[in-house]
Amino acid sequence: MQKFVNQKEKMVDESIAGFVNCYKNTVERLECERSLKYSQAPIREKVGIVTGGGWGHDPAFMGYLGKNMLDAVAIGNTFSPPSAEAFAAAFRAADAGRGVVCLFGNFPQDIASVNAAVSLVSKEGIVVKTIISNDDVAETDQSKRRGATGEVLLWKIAGAAAALRYSLEDVVLVCQRALDNMRTIAVGLASCIIPEIGRPNYLIERGTMEIGVSHHGLMSKETCKLRSAQETAEIMLANLLQSITLTSGDDVLVMLSGLGNTMLSELYILYNHVEDALRDRDINIYRSMAGNYFTSLDMMGATLTILRLDSELKELIELPAFPAAFDQFSSGWSQKTESIQ
């Protein structure tokens, strides 16, 4: 396994420790070592914003801790859910008396951990509301749709709403509206190596690609012959448009994320074709993003997320945010100079 590793069974904990040391001015480790918080949290008179999930999706989840974004996170083992104790510690760290919103993916074990943590902290008087992200369109049954890269946009919107001192109920409402207007599709070109076992968890044959593959490299919708970038962009967009209705004049945010081992140059090529296809449909790209926002270890491939915007969602997207791993968010999200703690 060609990786910078000491002992593979300690890779997760050593990675978390290095992240905290690297961004010590922004993040802190809690007594529960699989829970981290923004150094200024909890923030007075603000709803707390929390997420959590398995390790291996850098910069998600801990990279989005910071001003006007996430207040605390819980981290599990590789592609495994955090414990209930880790979520509970994150809830306590984020709560300033106005309640906490927890936004996380639609995976049964994650749901079980969150529910158990909510039960624990409710006995302490902490109110937690949950939003379960299900933006991945690979699963046709909406109740089984997984959370995917669109979670990043939910964290951005929730963090901005909380920074603007929305009530707990209003943060939930605007996040749910964003989720209802957002969809994601992934295409995998090569699988990832699981550090603990030193080999891929499955294989994508050379000359093929998987449509609707999950961040964990499982449960793909379709395997087909490797297509050109233009054809791939059209396939991804067609899958999204089966699940979200876009009409002439709509404003959207387009996010292309690599899965960990895809060059930015490739994402830019895909983006060209996505923009062309949306322009042909008279859809206005209000904001566009390309980079590694939600990865899957060293998997090769990309995700495409589209969020239909209204005036309120635009305002929340534009509010500057300062997550630990993305300094460019402070200027990249907005031309405004003011910011809110």
N, C-alpha and C positions, 0 to 999 in steps of 0.2 A: 504494500500500500504506500504510494508515493505521497505522503502527507507529512506536515510538520507536527509530529506527535511525540509525546513522551511515552505514557502508557495509555493505550487506546481506551481502556475502561475509565480513565480519568479525564478524557478529552473535554467532555461537557463542562465539568466543574472548572477545569483550568481555563477554558475559553471564557466562561462567565467572569472568573477572577480577573483575567486580562482586560476584559471589557470595562469592568468597574475601575481598574487602575488607569486605563486609557482615558476614561471620561469622568474622572473623580470629581470634577467641578460641577458635574450635572447629575450624576447618579450615585446612589448609595445602596449597599447591600443590607438587608434586614436580618434579624436574628434567625429567621428561616432562610437558609442560604440559597434557596431556589426562588426567592422573592427579592425584587429590586424596586426602588422608588426614585422618583425625581427628587433631587436634593431639597427643593423648596416645599414639597408636599408634606402634610396636607396644607392647602391654601385656604385661608379664611374666606368664608361666605361663598365658596365655590363647590359645585358638585365634583366629586372625584371620578376620574376616568381610569378604568382598569382593563387589561386584557391578559391573555396567557395562552400558552400552547407548547407544543414540543420543540425542543432545540433542533436546529438544522435549517432554519429558514432566514438566516441573517440577511438584512438587518432586523427583520421581525424576530422576536417581538421586542426585545429590550432596546433596540436601536431607536425606537420611537418614544422613549421616555424623554420628557423635557417640557419646557415652557410652552403653554397653550396646546399641549398634546397629551400624552399619557402621564398619569401620576404614579402608577405602579403596575408591575407585571409579575406573573407567575410563570416559571419555566420548568418544563418536564425533561425527560431524557430524549434521545433522538427520536423524533416523530412519535413521541408518547406524551400523554396528557400530564399536566402538573398535578400534584396532589391537592386534596382539599385543603390541607394545612397551608400550602403555598398560596392558594387563592385567598384563603382567609387572612393571611398575613398581608397580602396586597390590599385587600379591602380595608383593613384597619389603618394601613399606612396612608391610604388615599382619602379617608373620610374626615371631613372638616365639620361634620354636623348637618350637612345638607343632603346626605346620601351619596351613593356610588352607582355609576352605570358600568356594567361589565359587558364588553363586546367581544365575542369569541366565535369560533367556527362550529359548524353543525356536525360534531362527531360525538357518538354516544358516550364515550369515556370522559371526554371533556365536560359534557353536560352533567354527568354524574358527579364529577369533582366540584364543579361550580355550584350545583344544587346543594351538595353537602356543606360547602363553605358558606353559602348563604344562610343555611340553617344554623351553623355555628355562630356567625356574627350577629344574627338577628337576636340572639339571646343577650347580646351586649348592647342592643339598641341601635345597631347600624342597619340602615335600610339599603338594600341592594336591588336594583332593577337590571334585568338582563336583556341583551339583544343578541340573538343567535344569527350569525351571518350565513347566508345560503346563496351566495352570488354565482356559484359555479354551475353553468348550464349543462354540464356533461350528463348529469342525472335528470331524466325527464320528470321523475316524481318529485314535486317541489318539497315534500316533507323530508326527502332524503338528500336534497342538494347540499353539497359541502360548502364550507366557507373557503374563500380563496383570496387572491390578491386584493380584491375590493375591500377587504377588511382595513387596509391601510387608509383608504379614503374615509371609512367610517370613523377611524381613530382621529383623523384630521378634523372631520366635521364635529364629532363629539367634543374634542378638545377645544375647538373654537367656540362652540356653544357654551360650554362650561366657563371658558374665559370671559365670555360676555355676560356671565351670571344668569344664564337660563336656569329655570327651576329643574328639579329632577325629572318631573313629568314632561317638560318641554324638550329636554335633551333627548329623552326616549322617543318622543314624537318625531323630531326632525331626523333622528338616526333611522327610524323605521321608514320614513318617507324616502330617505336616500337609498336605503336597502331595496325598497320596492322599485326604484328607478335605476338599478345598477345590475350589471351582469358581467361575468368573466368566463373566458374559455382558455384552456391551455393546450399547447402542442408540444409533445416531447420528441426529441431526436436521439437522445442517449440517456440511459439511466444513471443513477448516482451510486456512489460507494458508501455503504453504511460503515462508519468508523469502527464500531464495536465488533463487527464481523469481518471487516477488511475486504469486502467484496460487494458487488451490486446486489440489490434486493430482487432484481429481475433484469431482463435484457430486452432492449429494442434492437432488432436485427438491422444490420447495415443496409441502407437503401430503402428503409421504411421509416414511418413516423406514426405517432399515436395522437389521435384527436381526442380532446377531452380527458387527457391524463391528469391524475391528481398530483398535488404537490408531493405526495408520498410515493409517487410512481406506481400507483395501483388504480384499478377500476377504470381503465380508459374506455372511451365510448366506441372507438373505431381504430383499427390499424390499417394503414394504406401505404402505397408506394410514396417515397419521398417526392414532394412536389417543389416547384419553384417558389421563391418568396412571394411573388404576386398571387400564385394559386393558393398558397398557404394563408395569406392575408384574407383572400376572398372566402376561403373555407371558414376561417375563424369568425369573420364578420357575419357570414350567413348563419352560423350557429347561434350567434348572439341575437340576431334579428328575428329568430324564431321564438325568442323568449321575451324580448323587449320591443315595444312599438315606438319607432321614431318617425316623426312626421316632418314635412318640409318646414324649415325655419327653426327647428329645435336647436337649443344650445347644449353641447355635451362636453364632458371631460373625457379624454382618451388617455389611458395609461397602458404602456407596454413595459412589462417587467421580464428581465431575463431570469432563468431558473438556476443560475449559479455558474454556468460554464458556456455562456453565449456572449459573443462579442457585441459591444455597443453598436458597431458598424452594421451588424445583422439586424439589430432592432430598428435602426434608422431606415434600413431598406424596407423592412416590414411596414414601418410607419408611413412611408411614402405611399404605399398601396392602400393602406387603411384610409388615409386622408383623401386620396383620389376617389375611393369608393363612396365615402361619406359626402364629399362635395358633389358627386354625381347625383346623390339623393337630396341635395339642398339642405344638408345637415351642417350646422356651424360648429366647428371645433373651438370652443371658448378657451380651453386650456389643454395642453398636451404634455405628456411626461414619458420619458424613456430612460430606463436604468434598471439596476438590480434592487427592487423594492421589496420583494418577497420571493425568496429563492428556495431551492430544495437541494441543499448541500452542493454537489458539483454536477447536478443534472444539466443536460443540454436541452434547451427549448425556450419557450416564451409563453407568457400569458397576455391576453388582451382584455382590458376592462373598459367598459363604457358606462358613464354615469350621466343620465339626463338631468340637466340643471334647471332650477327656477331661481328667482331673484334672491331668496333667502339662502339657498345652498351656495350660490355664487359668493355671497358675502362671507359665509363661513369658510369656504375654500380659500378666499383671498386673505383672511386674517393671518398675519405672519405667525409662524411657529418655529420652534427652535429645538427639535429633537436631537438627542446626543449624536447620532451617527450621520446626520444630514445637515451640515451647516448651511448648505445651499437653500434649504427650506426658508431660511430667514429672508432671503431676497427672491428666491424662486417662486414662492407662492404669491408674492404681492409686491407692488411698487410703493405701497404705503410705508411711511416711516414710523408711524406710531405702533406700539404694541401694548398688549394687556397682560398682566401677570395672572 
